[in-house]
Every structure is written in structure tokens, then in C-alpha cells.
Amino acid sequence: MSKENFIPLHKLCELYQVEMSFFSNLSEVGLIQITTIEQSLYVDQDKINDIEKMIRIYHDLNLNIEGIDIVFNLLQKITDLENELITIKNRLRFYEN
């Protein structure tokens, strides 16, 4: 497996000043997927925006992992509903014209 699409967890720990256990706990509740390559832990670089949101929630709101899970899932639902609303509005415009 190639490392080029992954970010090492130890670098994220240094950069965002969080413990490795923070990422382990996020993985345990299913918020992130940790990949092991050559005995080092990595996360997919495509998920960095989600990880940054979770870290901001953790630092700014001082929430535990369960709270992060709830807030992050609610944010995902809001995004899904906004996308659905845009789709419905576009359909409505099509039928109005």
C-alpha cells in the first residue's frame, strides 16, 4: 500500500497538539479510519477536513469523544439536508419553467 495518500498520525499529533489516544478514540467510535503501513499509523489525506473539524470541536467546545461524535454526525446531517434542499429547489425550478 502506498503512503502518498496518507498522513502519519504522529505528525497530526504534533501539528494539532493532541494525544495519539485522541485519534484512537475517534477510530473506536467510527469517526476516522486508521491505516497501519509498515508499523506506522496513518489517516487518509482526503479526511483531513473532517479531522480538523473534530479537533476544533474538541478544543473549542471542550467536548469528549462521544460529544464530538454527536456534533459531527449532526453537522453531517445538516450538510446532507442542505444538499437535498438544493436538489429539490433545482427540480422545482425545472417544473416552474
Backbone as CSV, one residue per row, in Angstrom:
resi,resn,N_x,N_y,N_z,CA_x,CA_y,CA_z,C_x,C_y,C_z
1,MET,0.845,-1.181,0.000,0.000,0.000,0.000,0.890,1.243,0.000
2,SER,0.566,2.212,-0.836,1.357,3.430,-0.970,1.033,4.429,0.136
3,LYS,2.062,5.112,0.616,1.894,6.096,1.687,1.525,7.476,1.157
4,GLU,1.556,7.687,-0.138,1.413,9.038,-0.681,0.044,9.666,-0.437
5,ASN,-0.991,8.888,-0.235,-2.324,9.437,0.031,-2.671,9.448,1.513
6,PHE,-1.667,9.244,2.359,-1.899,9.151,3.792,-1.028,10.144,4.548
7,ILE,-1.515,10.521,5.728,-0.787,11.424,6.608,-0.457,10.657,7.883
8,PRO,0.805,10.703,8.317,1.172,9.992,9.544,0.496,10.622,10.767
9,LEU,-0.021,9.789,11.629,-0.715,10.275,12.821,0.206,11.047,13.758
10,HIS,1.442,10.627,13.864,2.348,11.330,14.780,2.564,12.779,14.343
11,LYS,2.515,13.038,13.033,2.641,14.430,12.548,1.400,15.238,12.904
12,LEU,0.222,14.610,12.796,-1.008,15.302,13.171,-1.020,15.610,14.663
13,CYS,-0.502,14.683,15.467,-0.431,14.912,16.913,0.432,16.131,17.220
14,GLU,1.557,16.228,16.559,2.452,17.371,16.763,1.810,18.661,16.275
15,LEU,1.242,18.620,15.089,0.677,19.812,14.469,-0.514,20.373,15.248
16,TYR,-1.417,19.497,15.680,-2.642,19.944,16.341,-2.575,19.843,17.867
17,GLN,-1.443,19.402,18.375,-1.216,19.291,19.814,-2.299,18.449,20.512
18,VAL,-2.500,17.264,19.989,-3.401,16.293,20.603,-2.636,14.989,20.807
19,GLU,-3.130,14.190,21.728,-2.500,12.903,22.027,-2.899,11.861,20.983
20,MET,-2.074,10.854,20.838,-2.384,9.739,19.932,-3.678,9.055,20.361
21,SER,-3.951,9.042,21.645,-5.176,8.406,22.144,-6.424,9.107,21.607
22,PHE,-6.325,10.405,21.301,-7.453,11.132,20.718,-7.864,10.476,19.401
23,PHE,-6.882,10.190,18.553,-7.172,9.560,17.267,-7.637,8.110,17.447
24,SER,-7.059,7.419,18.413,-7.503,6.053,18.695,-8.966,6.041,19.114
25,ASN,-9.339,6.988,19.967,-10.734,7.076,20.415,-11.670,7.432,19.265
26,LEU,-11.245,8.339,18.380,-12.065,8.673,17.202,-12.265,7.430,16.332
27,SER,-11.226,6.637,16.217,-11.308,5.411,15.420,-12.248,4.402,16.062
28,GLU,-12.208,4.303,17.391,-13.060,3.346,18.107,-14.544,3.635,17.923
29,VAL,-14.919,4.923,17.843,-16.334,5.255,17.653,-16.707,5.340,16.176
30,GLY,-15.735,5.104,15.289,-16.020,5.045,13.861,-15.969,6.368,13.136
31,LEU,-15.386,7.393,13.743,-15.326,8.695,13.077,-14.183,8.792,12.074
32,ILE,-13.109,8.057,12.304,-11.996,8.025,11.357,-11.548,6.583,11.191
33,GLN,-10.810,6.350,10.120,-10.230,5.035,9.887,-8.714,5.186,9.919
34,ILE,-8.087,4.437,10.799,-6.631,4.451,10.914,-6.074,3.268,10.149
35,THR,-5.078,3.545,9.312,-4.451,2.515,8.493,-3.024,2.298,8.980
36,THR,-2.618,1.056,9.107,-1.252,0.729,9.505,-0.457,0.346,8.263
37,ILE,0.637,1.078,8.057,1.543,0.790,6.942,2.953,0.729,7.531
38,GLU,3.595,-0.393,7.366,4.958,-0.602,7.861,5.087,-0.206,9.332
39,GLN,4.190,-0.640,10.151,4.178,-0.446,11.595,3.992,1.011,12.014
40,SER,3.519,1.873,11.107,3.197,3.259,11.441,1.716,3.487,11.154
41,LEU,1.121,4.403,11.902,-0.305,4.680,11.777,-0.541,5.900,10.902
42,TYR,-1.532,5.789,10.014,-1.839,6.842,9.057,-3.352,7.049,8.952
43,VAL,-3.723,8.238,8.462,-5.106,8.507,8.077,-5.101,9.013,6.642
44,ASP,-6.208,8.784,5.955,-6.348,9.208,4.567,-6.353,10.730,4.492
45,GLN,-5.565,11.289,3.583,-5.476,12.745,3.465,-6.797,13.370,3.017
46,ASP,-7.679,12.597,2.390,-8.981,13.116,1.985,-9.877,13.412,3.175
47,LYS,-9.550,12.862,4.333,-10.360,13.051,5.540,-9.823,14.152,6.453
48,ILE,-8.800,14.879,5.997,-8.171,15.875,6.865,-9.139,16.998,7.246
49,ASN,-10.034,17.390,6.344,-11.007,18.440,6.691,-11.920,17.987,7.828
50,ASP,-12.365,16.749,7.764,-13.204,16.202,8.837,-12.425,16.126,10.147
51,ILE,-11.175,15.707,10.059,-10.347,15.602,11.261,-10.124,16.983,11.877
52,GLU,-9.889,17.986,11.034,-9.711,19.346,11.548,-10.977,19.843,12.235
53,LYS,-12.139,19.521,11.677,-13.406,19.895,12.327,-13.510,19.243,13.695
54,MET,-13.179,17.955,13.770,-13.266,17.236,15.036,-12.309,17.823,16.073
55,ILE,-11.127,18.194,15.638,-10.155,18.782,16.566,-10.642,20.147,17.044
56,ARG,-11.229,20.949,16.156,-11.777,22.251,16.570,-12.919,22.061,17.566
57,ILE,-13.778,21.087,17.309,-14.873,20.794,18.242,-14.287,20.398,19.604
58,TYR,-13.267,19.580,19.580,-12.621,19.111,20.803,-12.017,20.276,21.593
59,HIS,-11.266,21.138,20.902,-10.598,22.254,21.574,-11.565,23.386,21.928
60,ASP,-12.376,23.808,20.973,-13.223,24.988,21.172,-14.391,24.727,22.118
61,LEU,-15.012,23.562,21.995,-16.172,23.253,22.818,-15.829,22.394,24.035
62,ASN,-14.570,21.932,24.079,-14.102,21.100,25.188,-15.004,19.877,25.404
63,LEU,-15.340,19.216,24.288,-16.209,18.048,24.342,-15.390,16.760,24.378
64,ASN,-15.977,15.733,24.956,-15.344,14.415,24.933,-15.640,13.747,23.583
65,ILE,-15.123,12.550,23.405,-15.261,11.853,22.116,-16.729,11.608,21.766
66,GLU,-17.536,11.236,22.743,-18.955,10.990,22.477,-19.640,12.269,22.027
67,GLY,-19.285,13.406,22.634,-19.845,14.689,22.226,-19.418,15.064,20.817
68,ILE,-18.154,14.799,20.495,-17.660,15.060,19.137,-18.435,14.219,18.140
69,ASP,-18.684,12.959,18.491,-19.437,12.054,17.622,-20.823,12.626,17.344
70,ILE,-21.507,13.087,18.380,-22.856,13.635,18.221,-22.830,14.897,17.364
71,VAL,-21.946,15.832,17.701,-21.884,17.102,16.969,-21.498,16.863,15.516
72,PHE,-20.495,16.013,15.291,-20.044,15.765,13.922,-21.135,15.106,13.090
73,ASN,-21.850,14.145,13.681,-22.946,13.494,12.956,-24.071,14.480,12.659
74,LEU,-24.367,15.378,13.588,-25.380,16.409,13.325,-24.937,17.350,12.207
75,LEU,-23.666,17.719,12.198,-23.157,18.569,11.116,-23.255,17.864,9.764
76,GLN,-22.972,16.561,9.753,-23.104,15.781,8.520,-24.558,15.743,8.051
77,LYS,-25.491,15.573,8.977,-26.909,15.555,8.618,-27.356,16.897,8.072
78,ILE,-26.874,17.991,8.663,-27.206,19.327,8.165,-26.699,19.488,6.745
79,THR,-25.474,19.059,6.486,-24.909,19.145,5.140,-25.728,18.322,4.154
80,ASP,-26.110,17.107,4.547,-26.925,16.252,3.682,-28.276,16.903,3.385
81,LEU,-28.896,17.485,4.410,-30.193,18.152,4.219,-30.068,19.381,3.329
82,GLU,-28.984,20.125,3.476,-28.763,21.285,2.616,-28.610,20.852,1.156
83,ASN,-27.873,19.776,0.936,-27.704,19.264,-0.433,-29.030,18.777,-1.008
84,GLU,-29.816,18.107,-0.179,-31.126,17.639,-0.627,-32.039,18.820,-0.961
85,LEU,-31.977,19.859,-0.157,-32.787,21.049,-0.400,-32.402,21.717,-1.720
86,ILE,-31.125,21.789,-2.004,-30.661,22.362,-3.272,-31.194,21.545,-4.434
87,THR,-31.133,20.229,-4.318,-31.640,19.345,-5.374,-33.134,19.559,-5.596
88,ILE,-33.887,19.641,-4.514,-35.338,19.836,-4.620,-35.660,21.201,-5.224
89,LYS,-34.919,22.224,-4.834,-35.135,23.559,-5.405,-34.857,23.558,-6.902
90,ASN,-33.809,22.860,-7.307,-33.485,22.780,-8.731,-34.590,22.060,-9.519
91,ARG,-35.143,20.998,-8.958,-36.254,20.303,-9.599,-37.470,21.191,-9.714
92,LEU,-37.746,21.917,-8.638,-38.889,22.818,-8.622,-38.741,23.899,-9.692
93,ARG,-37.554,24.461,-9.826,-37.305,25.473,-10.856,-37.537,24.893,-12.256
94,PHE,-37.133,23.623,-12.423,-37.317,22.970,-13.711,-38.799,22.892,-14.066
95,TYR,-39.635,22.531,-13.099,-41.061,22.394,-13.352,-41.780,23.742,-13.404
96,GLU,-41.244,24.766,-12.787,-41.856,26.082,-12.849,-41.655,26.743,-14.193
97,ASN,-40.561,26.393,-14.866,-40.257,26.998,-16.173,-40.911,26.250,-17.243
